[in-house]
Amino acid sequence: MKFKTETNWCVITGAPSSGKTSVIDELSRRGYKTEPEIARELIEECLKHGEKLEEVRAKSLWLQNEILRLKLNRERAQDPQSLIFLDRGVPDSLTYFRIAGLDLPAARNASREFHYRHVFIFDRLSLVADDVRTESDAIAHQIDLSLEQDYRYLGYNPIRVPVLPIPKRADFILQTIEKNKI
């Protein structure tokens, strides 16, 4: 698989409610550069403007394309050589496009723009619904499996992060990066 730009970025991904954001926050507290999840920001912005979650989710084509566009724009603004921890990467869109029943070419092409240094997939925790997260346990399981499959399709060897306390998950990621320095 040929990518346009090699990066020093690390993707933290996984099923909804797997603890990604908590670990991203922990890494940020430790002084690392992090980028939050675009999908959550976009959905929360729509809700602030008076839309109901069902209305936002019903516009799946618009929603997934907008998430993809915003992710690409955010990544294009980053220094490829900086160590940055991303709460989800562009290839996550492959999984979410498929689950929404949308065509994959746009997500597939976008997924080839940047090559990440590491991809960490978090093992699942118990699903906790909130104002934005509405997936069922079955869908969360499907997302978990699909994310690994989609990153492997692109040539990555995702690293599974076991269920551990937040600081230990952050340590696991940092130790893995340190062990794999070139």
N, C-alpha and C positions, 0 to 999 in steps of 0.2 A: 504494500500500500504506500503510495507516494503522498506526502504531506507538503504543503506550501512552506510552513514555518515550523522549525523545531523550537520548543520552549523548555523552560525550566519549571513549568507550572505543574502542580499536583491537583488532580481532581479527587474530590471526596464526594462519593455518590452512594446511592442505596435506595431501598424502598422508602416510602413515606414513613415517618416516625421511627427512623432507625438511629437517630442521634447525630446526624450530620451537622446540623446547625450548632448544637451544643459543643461539639469538638472544634468546629470552625471558630466559635467564640473563644474557646480555651486557647487555641493557637494564636488568635489575635491578642489575647491578654498576655501571652508570652512574647509578644513583639513581632510576630510574623505578619506579613501582608496577606490579607484574605479578601475574598469577594463573596458577597452574600448571594443567596439563591434568587434568580431573576423571577421565576414563576410566582413565588410567594409575594414579592414586591409588586408585580403587575396586578395580581388578583386583589391584593389589599388596596391598591390604588383605585381599582374599579369599584370596590366596595365603598371606599371613601366618597366616591362620586355618586353614590346612591343606587348603584346596580346591586341586584341580589345575586348571591353566589350561583344559584341555578341559571340565571340569565348569562352570567359570565361563562359558566361551564357549557352552556348550550351553544355558544359561539366557538366550538372547538377548533374549526379551521382558522378563524381569526386568532384565537388564543394561542394555539401552538405555533403559528407563523410569527406572531408578535414576540413570543418568548424566544424563538430561534433568532429573530432579527436583533432583539435586545442583547442576547448572549453574545452574538457575533460582534456587535458594536462594542460591548464592554471588553471583550477579549482583544479586539483590534486596538484598543486604547492602552493596553498593557505592554510593558517591556518584556519581550520574550526571554531575556536572560535573567530576570528577577525570579526569585523563589516566591511563588504566589500559590496559596491554597484556594481553590475554587469550589464553592458549594454547587456542585453539578457542572458538567462540561457540556459542550455543544452536542457530543454524541448521545447524551441523554434524550435528545429530541427524537432520535430513531425509535426508542422505546415508546415515548409518549405519542408520537405520530401513529405508530402501529396500534396502540391501545385505543386511540381515538378513531381508528378506522380510516386514517388519512394516507395519501400517497407519500412514499418515502424519498423520492429523488432530491427534493430540496434539503432535507435533513442529511441525507447521505453525502451530497456535495459539500455542504457546510462542514461536515465532520472531518473533511480532508484538509481544511484550512490550517489547523494547528495540530501539532503532535505534542502530547503531554509527556512529561518526564515519568510520572507515575499516575496510576489510576487505583484508588482505594475504594473498594465496595464494602460498605458496612453490613455486617450480619444484622438480621432483623431483631427488633425489640417488639414488645407488645404494641399494637396499633392504638394510637390515641387520636381521636378525632378532635378538630378544632374548627375555627371559623373558615379556614381555607382548606384543610385536609379532610376530605370526605370519602376517600377510597375505602373499599371493604378489605377484609383480610385476604380474600381470594385475589383481588386486584393487586394488593401490595405484594403478595407472593409472586404473581405474574411479573410485576415490575422488577422485582429482585432478580428473577431468572433472566428476564429479557435484557436488563442492563449488562449483566455479565456476557451474555451471548453477543450483544451488539458491540461492546468494546472488543471482544475477541475477534469478531468479524473484521474490525478495523486494524487488527494486528497487535493489540495490546494484550498484556498478560496481567489482568487485574489482580490486585492483592486484596484478599479478604481480611477485614478487620473484625476480630472476634468481639463479642459482647464483653465489655470491661467497663469499669468506672471511667468517666470522661477523661480525667488526667492520664490514666493508663492507656486509653485509646490514642490520645495525642502523643504520648511517649512511644507507643508502637509505631506510629506513622513516622515520627522523627528518627527513631532508631533504624527503621527500614530505609529511609532516605540516606542516612549516614552510611549504612552497610553497602549501599549500591552506588556510592560516589565513583565517578570515573577518574 
